């Protein structure tokens, strides 16, 4: 099946906004976020919005990136080009944000003092949302090796990876080793990247099968979501995130991403100026919105607003501010690769 870049533009535009909504709390909260009361939790619309809509954003970005990489000829030149694109993002933004957040003293104080601390600091990009770049680099490297394998071996690897994704939350609970199921763990995203790479190389074989792919991925997403809410809620996950249900360590996320990807792959989908603008600056929005979260909350608080009115006004402020700053940086200061 031929996947148009128009669909990818829509996903970039929408999913980058979802990241902001999630970080601002626009999806609301439920008892699943309470360490003391999570056992009393019952599924709410907020849970659907948070865990099955908003949290598709980061996995979708990784899926799209690896998918596009899989469409290219895989060689050392392609890999080097991709690393040259990703490594400056990983180095620049965490450093700038750490200095913004704590100044030089805070930056130095954040240096780890143990081996495990070094590993966690690297994987979390200094405990920031820029962990995305770490996981994307790892997924790209894994996908590169995967794409060099024969087709039959690729299929076996993908099936094993999907099985691992299904088992991972239960492995985390059984071992009580929270990093396995932490939101920043690359283990969440490697199976997704392998599926993306496999689908990229199989696109010609998928022509005419879109409805089957949509129906199958939707059914699997719903099935695993039901199972997860019943059997994957555990206190261990609070150590690696803010809820008793794992953020990304869920098979429903994998199949949900596949569903939305094929949902927007229609060649009939039309592009619009606003969508193209939002897609172009989706990277800038992701990288810059962290700087505006607290200022936006302080501004809405100074206006006397509370609750969801304050939250959603804050979301609008962060979105507009981030797009504006990204546009200014691209026009006068930064290279395109750092904000677009």
C-alpha angles and dihedrals in degrees: 000000000000111000113205121217087232089074091049089051089055091050092048091050096046100038094050088055089049089057090057093046091051094049092047093049095246092148093061126227139268137187090279085081093055116092089197098047108024091113088064091055124125124187115271138181087256089060091052092049094047104038103029103033115020096037091057088077104086095038090049092053090052092046092051094047094050091042091055090046090052091055090062130078104272113230141124092273092056092047093047091050091051093048091049086055097047105036096063089052091051093048100040107044101046090049094049092046094047090052091046092049100045110002122231094311092051091046092054093042089056093064110116120245100201140049093251089047091055092051093048093046090053095046092046094041089235094323093300137122087260087086080097090078092051092052092043092053091049092046091049092051092048092046091050091057091042092054090057091062127093118267096252092050090048090056092051091048092050093050091049090048092052089048089051091051090053092048100041099087090051092047087053092051093044094050095036086220102139099193089072089065101029117128091244097051113120087214087078092061108033094080089048091051091050091051090049092050092047093049091048091056091043098048094112090053092052096061110129093012099092096111091051091049092049094047094044096047091045092050093048092046092053094043094051092043090058091048092047095052088051102042110014100062109109141147092239090075092064088073092063101033143000101274141057090237113071114253100221104355091099133105089217088067091055094050092040090057092049089051096052091043093057091038091067096038094094114129087216092066111115127214126229133198094248092050092049091050093048091046092049091052098037090107091049090050092050094048099041105038092078089066092056103044098089096037090052092050091048091050095051090045091053088054090058094246123145140180122009093342089063092041096053095042086052090051091054091048092051093047096048093041094049094048091048094049092045090052092050093046093049093046099047114008123019134051115257091249093065098057107015 
